C-alpha cells in the first residue's frame, strides 16, 4: 500500500472496530481458500494482511489496515455472509472460526505469546530491510506460524489442489495468511470481540457493516 494512501478514520465505535478487526480474520480465511484452490491471491487484500502482521507497533488502530476500510473489503464481504446477507462459503467460514479458536488458545498461552512476539519483532526488522511482502518475510511468517500455532493439537486443515499446496512458497504463503488471521483475531479480542457476540449481537454487527459500506 502506498504511504500516501489517505487515512479514513473509522467511527469511534467499539462495534465498528470489532467489525474491522473481524474482517481481517475472515479476509485471511478467504485468501487461504483462494490460494489453496487457484494459487493466486488478490494483491490489495494480501498486502493489507501481511503489512498488518509485520507492523507490530502501529501508530493507530486505522494504520493497522492501511487507513481505508476497502483494504479489508474482502473480509467485510465475508462478514455480510456471516450475518446472512450473502451466500456463505462454508470453507471460508470454517477457516475463520478455526482462526478465532486458535487465537483463544494462543491468548492463554503466555510462553507462546512471548515467543511469537519475539519472532514478529525480528520479522519486522526483516520487513524494514526487504519490504513487507518480500518472500523472505513471508517465509519467516510461515515459519513462525509453524513453530508456534501449528504445535497445538487443534490445527487448521487446508483444503485445495494438492499440486498447488505443494508448490514453491505455497505452504509459507498459506501459513503467513493464517498468521495474519491470528493477528487480526487478537486485535478483535482487544477491541471487545467475543464469540458469543457473533451469535447474540448480530444486529450490532449488521449496523457496523452498514456504516462501513
C-alpha positions as CSV (number, residue, x, y, z in Angstrom):
1,X,0.0,0.0,0.0
2,X,1.2,3.5,-0.8
3,X,2.4,5.6,2.1
4,X,0.3,8.4,0.6
5,X,-3.0,6.5,1.0
6,X,-5.3,8.8,2.9
7,X,-6.4,7.7,6.3
8,X,-10.2,7.4,6.6
9,X,-10.8,7.4,10.3
10,X,-13.4,4.8,11.3
11,X,-16.2,5.9,13.6
12,X,-15.1,5.7,17.2
13,X,-17.4,2.8,17.9
14,X,-16.5,-0.5,19.5
15,X,-18.8,-2.3,17.2
16,X,-17.2,-0.8,14.1
17,X,-13.7,-1.5,15.3
18,X,-14.7,-5.1,16.1
19,X,-16.2,-5.5,12.7
20,X,-13.0,-4.2,11.0
21,X,-10.8,-6.5,13.1
22,X,-13.1,-9.4,12.4
23,X,-13.0,-8.6,8.7
24,X,-9.2,-9.1,8.9
25,X,-9.7,-12.6,10.3
26,X,-12.1,-13.6,7.5
27,X,-10.0,-11.9,4.9
28,X,-7.2,-14.2,5.9
29,X,-9.6,-17.1,5.7
30,X,-10.8,-16.1,2.2
31,X,-7.2,-15.7,1.0
32,X,-6.2,-19.1,2.3
33,X,-9.1,-20.6,0.4
34,X,-8.2,-18.7,-2.8
35,X,-4.5,-19.7,-2.6
36,X,-5.3,-23.3,-2.0
37,X,-7.7,-23.5,-4.9
38,X,-6.1,-21.2,-7.5
39,X,-2.6,-20.4,-6.4
40,X,-3.4,-16.7,-6.9
41,X,-4.4,-14.1,-4.5
42,X,-6.0,-10.6,-4.5
43,X,-3.0,-8.2,-4.2
44,X,-4.6,-5.5,-2.2
45,X,-6.1,-7.9,0.3
46,X,-2.8,-9.8,0.6
47,X,-0.7,-6.7,1.1
48,X,-3.1,-5.4,3.7
49,X,-3.0,-8.7,5.6
50,X,0.8,-9.1,5.5
51,X,1.7,-5.5,6.3
52,X,-0.7,-5.6,9.3
53,X,1.0,-8.7,10.6
54,X,4.6,-7.4,10.4
55,X,3.8,-4.0,11.8
56,X,4.0,-4.8,15.5
57,X,3.7,-1.2,16.7
58,X,1.2,0.7,14.5
59,X,0.6,4.4,15.4
60,X,-3.2,4.0,15.4
61,X,-6.0,1.4,15.0
62,X,-6.6,2.7,11.5
63,X,-3.0,2.4,10.5
64,X,-3.2,-1.4,11.1
65,X,-5.2,-1.9,7.9
66,X,-3.8,1.0,5.9
67,X,-6.5,3.5,6.9
68,X,-9.2,2.6,4.4
69,X,-11.9,0.0,5.1
70,X,-11.7,-1.0,1.4
71,X,-8.4,-2.6,2.2
72,X,-10.5,-5.1,4.2
73,X,-13.3,-5.3,1.7
74,X,-12.7,-9.0,1.0
75,X,-13.2,-9.7,4.7
76,X,-16.2,-7.3,5.1
77,X,-17.9,-9.1,2.3
78,X,-17.4,-12.4,4.1
79,X,-19.0,-10.9,7.2
80,X,-22.0,-10.0,5.1
81,X,-22.4,-13.7,4.5
82,X,-21.9,-14.4,8.2
83,X,-24.9,-12.2,9.1
84,X,-27.0,-13.8,6.4
85,X,-27.0,-11.1,3.8
86,X,-25.0,-13.1,1.2
87,X,-24.4,-16.7,0.4
88,X,-21.7,-18.1,2.6
89,X,-18.7,-20.1,1.6
90,X,-18.7,-22.8,4.3
91,X,-14.9,-23.5,3.8
92,X,-14.0,-19.8,4.4
93,X,-16.3,-19.6,7.4
94,X,-14.7,-22.8,8.8
95,X,-11.2,-21.3,8.4
96,X,-12.3,-18.1,10.0
97,X,-13.9,-19.7,13.1
98,X,-10.9,-22.0,13.4
99,X,-8.6,-19.0,13.5
100,X,-10.7,-17.5,16.3
101,X,-10.4,-20.7,18.2
102,X,-6.6,-20.9,17.7
103,X,-6.3,-17.2,18.8
104,X,-8.1,-18.0,22.0
105,X,-5.7,-20.9,22.7
106,X,-2.7,-18.6,21.9
107,X,-4.1,-15.8,24.1
108,X,-4.0,-18.0,27.2
109,X,-0.5,-19.4,26.5
110,X,1.9,-16.8,27.8
111,X,5.0,-18.6,26.8
112,X,3.9,-19.0,23.2
113,X,2.7,-15.3,23.1
114,X,6.1,-14.2,24.2
115,X,7.9,-16.4,21.7
116,X,5.6,-15.2,18.9
117,X,6.1,-11.6,19.9
118,X,9.9,-12.0,19.7
119,X,9.7,-13.7,16.3
120,X,7.5,-11.0,14.9
121,X,9.8,-8.3,16.2
122,X,12.7,-9.9,14.3
123,X,10.4,-10.3,11.2
124,X,9.6,-6.6,11.4
125,X,13.3,-5.8,11.1
126,X,13.4,-8.1,8.1
127,X,10.4,-6.3,6.5
128,X,12.1,-2.9,7.0
129,X,15.1,-4.2,5.0
130,X,13.4,-6.3,2.2
131,X,9.8,-4.9,2.2
132,X,6.8,-6.4,4.0
133,X,5.7,-8.7,1.2
134,X,9.1,-10.0,0.2
135,X,9.3,-13.8,0.0
136,X,11.9,-13.9,2.8
137,X,9.4,-12.1,5.1
138,X,6.6,-14.3,4.0
139,X,8.8,-17.4,4.6
140,X,9.6,-16.1,8.1
141,X,5.9,-15.5,8.9
142,X,5.2,-19.1,7.8
143,X,8.0,-20.5,9.8
144,X,6.8,-18.5,12.9
145,X,3.3,-19.9,12.5
146,X,4.6,-23.5,12.1
147,X,6.8,-23.2,15.2
148,X,4.0,-21.9,17.4
149,X,0.4,-22.2,16.4
150,X,0.9,-25.4,14.4
151,X,2.1,-27.1,17.6
152,X,-1.5,-27.0,19.1
153,X,-3.4,-30.3,18.9
154,X,-6.2,-28.4,17.1
155,X,-4.9,-27.5,13.6
156,X,-6.4,-25.9,10.6
157,X,-6.6,-28.4,7.7
158,X,-6.5,-26.5,4.4
159,X,-8.4,-28.0,1.5
160,X,-7.4,-27.3,-2.1
161,X,-5.4,-28.5,-5.1
162,X,-2.7,-30.8,-3.7
163,X,-0.3,-29.9,-6.5
164,X,-0.7,-26.2,-5.7
165,X,-0.4,-26.7,-2.0
166,X,2.9,-28.4,-2.5
167,X,4.3,-25.8,-5.0
168,X,7.2,-23.5,-4.1
169,X,6.4,-20.9,-1.4
170,X,2.7,-22.0,-1.2
171,X,2.9,-23.6,2.3
172,X,4.7,-20.4,3.5
173,X,2.1,-18.1,1.9
174,X,-0.8,-20.1,3.4
175,X,0.8,-20.1,6.9
176,X,1.6,-16.3,6.5
177,X,-2.1,-15.8,5.8
178,X,-3.1,-17.8,8.8
179,X,-0.7,-15.8,10.9
180,X,-2.4,-12.6,9.6
181,X,-5.7,-14.0,10.7
182,X,-4.4,-14.6,14.2
183,X,-3.1,-11.1,14.3
184,X,-6.5,-9.7,13.5
185,X,-8.1,-12.2,15.8
186,X,-6.1,-10.8,18.7
187,X,-7.0,-7.3,17.6
188,X,-10.7,-8.3,17.6
189,X,-10.4,-9.6,21.1
190,X,-8.6,-6.5,22.3
191,X,-11.5,-4.4,20.9
192,X,-14.0,-6.4,22.9
193,X,-14.9,-9.0,20.3
194,X,-16.2,-12.3,21.7
195,X,-17.6,-15.5,20.0
196,X,-20.9,-15.2,21.8
197,X,-21.5,-11.7,20.4
198,X,-21.4,-13.2,16.9
199,X,-24.5,-15.2,17.9
200,X,-26.4,-12.8,20.2
201,X,-25.4,-9.4,18.8
202,X,-25.7,-9.8,15.1
203,X,-27.8,-6.6,14.8
204,X,-24.8,-4.6,16.1
205,X,-22.6,-6.3,13.5
206,X,-25.0,-5.5,10.7
207,X,-25.2,-1.9,11.8
208,X,-21.4,-1.7,11.9
209,X,-21.2,-3.2,8.4
210,X,-23.8,-0.7,7.1
211,X,-21.6,2.2,8.4
212,X,-18.6,0.8,6.5
213,X,-20.3,0.1,3.2
